């Protein structure tokens, strides 16, 4: 039984690391998008699309 718990814990840690890494990448993309569009309405659409994309990625990794 402890082995199963260890495996679950390891997967959780890996999932968290991937999640943090993905969030970091998305925050960089959002900043680049904001700079490129100079804070216009289009950047808001890009941010919403990125958040939806992040939700999909998060769903697959969890």
SEGU-710271 format. One record per residue: residue in one letter; x, y, z of N, C-alpha, C in turn; residue number from 1. Coordinates in Angstrom, 2 decimals. Example, Ala and Ser with C-alpha at 12.3 -4.5 7.8 and 13.67 -1.06 7.14 Angstrom:
BEGIN
("A"; (13.19; -5.69; 7.80); (12.30; -4.50; 7.80); (13.20; -3.30; 7.80); 1)
("S"; (12.85; -2.25; 7.08); (13.67; -1.06; 7.14); (12.90; 0.03; 7.87); 2)
This chain:
BEGIN
("X"; (0.81; -1.22; 0.00); (0.00; 0.00; 0.00); (0.86; 1.28; 0.00); 1)
("X"; (1.93; 1.36; 0.80); (2.76; 2.58; 0.78); (3.33; 2.88; -0.61); 2)
("X"; (3.62; 1.82; -1.39); (4.16; 2.00; -2.74); (3.17; 2.78; -3.60); 3)
("X"; (1.91; 2.41; -3.52); (0.86; 3.07; -4.29); (0.77; 4.55; -3.92); 4)
("X"; (0.84; 4.84; -2.61); (0.80; 6.23; -2.14); (2.01; 7.02; -2.64); 5)
("X"; (3.19; 6.37; -2.63); (4.40; 7.02; -3.12); (4.29; 7.35; -4.60); 6)
("X"; (3.75; 6.42; -5.37); (3.57; 6.64; -6.81); (2.60; 7.80; -7.06); 7)
("X"; (1.51; 7.82; -6.31); (0.51; 8.89; -6.44); (1.13; 10.24; -6.09); 8)
("X"; (1.91; 10.26; -5.00); (2.59; 11.48; -4.57); (3.57; 11.97; -5.64); 9)
("X"; (4.35; 11.03; -6.19); (5.33; 11.37; -7.24); (4.63; 11.97; -8.46); 10)
("X"; (3.52; 11.36; -8.86); (2.75; 11.87; -10.01); (2.22; 13.27; -9.71); 11)
("X"; (1.76; 13.48; -8.46); (1.26; 14.79; -8.06); (2.34; 15.85; -8.13); 12)
("X"; (3.54; 15.51; -7.66); (4.68; 16.44; -7.71); (5.03; 16.77; -9.15); 13)
("X"; (5.11; 15.74; -10.01); (5.42; 15.93; -11.43); (4.36; 16.82; -12.08); 14)
("X"; (3.09; 16.55; -11.75); (1.99; 17.35; -12.27); (2.09; 18.80; -11.86); 15)
("X"; (2.47; 19.05; -10.59); (2.62; 20.42; -10.10); (3.76; 21.14; -10.79); 16)
("X"; (4.88; 20.44; -10.99); (6.04; 21.03; -11.67); (5.67; 21.41; -13.10); 17)
("X"; (4.98; 20.50; -13.80); (4.53; 20.76; -15.18); (3.57; 21.95; -15.19); 18)
("X"; (2.65; 21.97; -14.22); (1.68; 23.05; -14.12); (2.33; 24.41; -13.93); 19)
("X"; (3.31; 24.48; -13.04); (4.04; 25.74; -12.79); (4.80; 26.16; -14.04); 20)
("X"; (5.44; 25.20; -14.72); (6.19; 25.47; -15.94); (5.27; 26.01; -17.03); 21)
("X"; (4.10; 25.36; -17.19); (3.11; 25.79; -18.20); (2.61; 27.20; -17.88); 22)
("X"; (2.33; 27.48; -16.60); (1.88; 28.82; -16.19); (2.94; 29.87; -16.52); 23)
("X"; (4.22; 29.53; -16.27); (5.32; 30.45; -16.56); (5.38; 30.76; -18.06); 24)
("X"; (5.28; 29.71; -18.89); (5.29; 29.88; -20.35); (4.13; 30.76; -20.80); 25)
("X"; (2.92; 30.49; -20.26); (1.75; 31.28; -20.65); (1.88; 32.73; -20.22); 26)
("X"; (2.45; 32.98; -19.02); (2.62; 34.37; -18.56); (3.58; 35.13; -19.49); 27)
("X"; (4.61; 34.44; -19.97); (5.55; 35.04; -20.93); (4.83; 35.36; -22.24); 28)
("X"; (4.02; 34.41; -22.72); (3.26; 34.62; -23.96); (2.28; 35.79; -23.82); 29)
("X"; (1.63; 35.89; -22.66); (0.68; 36.98; -22.42); (1.40; 38.32; -22.45); 30)
("X"; (2.58; 38.38; -21.83); (3.36; 39.63; -21.83); (3.77; 40.02; -23.24); 31)
("X"; (4.24; 39.04; -24.02); (4.65; 39.30; -25.41); (3.44; 39.79; -26.22); 32)
("X"; (2.31; 39.11; -26.05); (1.08; 39.49; -26.76); (0.66; 40.91; -26.39); 33)
("X"; (0.76; 41.24; -25.09); (0.38; 42.57; -24.60); (1.28; 43.64; -25.22); 34)
("X"; (2.59; 43.36; -25.28); (3.57; 44.30; -25.84); (3.31; 44.48; -27.35); 35)
("X"; (3.09; 43.36; -28.05); (2.89; 43.40; -29.50); (1.62; 44.17; -29.88); 36)
("X"; (0.54; 44.00; -29.09); (-0.74; 44.65; -29.42); (-0.88; 45.99; -28.71); 37)
("X"; (0.10; 46.33; -27.84); (0.09; 47.60; -27.09); (-1.19; 47.80; -26.29); 38)
("X"; (-1.70; 46.69; -25.72); (-2.84; 46.77; -24.81); (-4.17; 47.10; -25.48); 39)
("X"; (-4.34; 46.71; -26.73); (-5.61; 46.94; -27.42); (-6.59; 45.81; -27.11); 40)
("X"; (-7.78; 45.88; -27.67); (-8.82; 44.88; -27.43); (-8.36; 43.49; -27.89); 41)
("X"; (-7.55; 43.46; -28.95); (-7.07; 42.20; -29.51); (-6.27; 41.41; -28.46); 42)
("X"; (-5.50; 42.12; -27.64); (-4.70; 41.44; -26.62); (-5.58; 40.75; -25.58); 43)
("X"; (-6.74; 41.35; -25.27); (-7.68; 40.75; -24.33); (-8.19; 39.42; -24.90); 44)
("X"; (-8.50; 39.40; -26.20); (-8.94; 38.19; -26.89); (-7.84; 37.12; -26.82); 45)
("X"; (-6.58; 37.54; -27.08); (-5.44; 36.61; -27.02); (-5.31; 36.02; -25.62); 46)
("X"; (-5.42; 36.88; -24.58); (-5.31; 36.42; -23.20); (-6.41; 35.41; -22.88); 47)
("X"; (-7.64; 35.69; -23.32); (-8.77; 34.76; -23.10); (-8.49; 33.42; -23.78); 48)
("X"; (-7.99; 33.49; -25.04); (-7.65; 32.26; -25.78); (-6.56; 31.47; -25.06); 49)
("X"; (-5.55; 32.17; -24.53); (-4.47; 31.51; -23.80); (-4.99; 30.86; -22.52); 50)
("X"; (-5.90; 31.54; -21.83); (-6.48; 30.98; -20.60); (-7.28; 29.72; -20.91); 51)
("X"; (-8.03; 29.73; -22.03); (-8.79; 28.54; -22.46); (-7.80; 27.41; -22.78); 52)
("X"; (-6.72; 27.76; -23.49); (-5.67; 26.79; -23.83); (-5.04; 26.21; -22.58); 53)
("X"; (-4.79; 27.07; -21.60); (-4.22; 26.63; -20.32); (-5.16; 25.67; -19.61); 54)
("X"; (-6.44; 25.96; -19.65); (-7.45; 25.08; -19.05); (-7.45; 23.70; -19.71); 55)
("X"; (-7.31; 23.66; -21.03); (-7.27; 22.39; -21.77); (-6.01; 21.61; -21.40); 56)
("X"; (-4.86; 22.29; -21.37); (-3.58; 21.66; -21.01); (-3.67; 21.11; -19.59); 57)
("X"; (-4.21; 21.94; -18.68); (-4.35; 21.55; -17.27); (-5.24; 20.32; -17.15); 58)
("X"; (-6.31; 20.26; -17.93); (-7.25; 19.14; -17.91); (-6.54; 17.84; -18.30); 59)
("X"; (-5.66; 17.92; -19.32); (-4.95; 16.72; -19.78); (-3.89; 16.26; -18.79); 60)
("X"; (-3.24; 17.21; -18.08); (-2.17; 16.84; -17.16); (-2.69; 16.39; -15.80); 61)
("X"; (-3.91; 16.78; -15.44); (-4.47; 16.40; -14.13); (-5.15; 15.04; -14.22); 62)
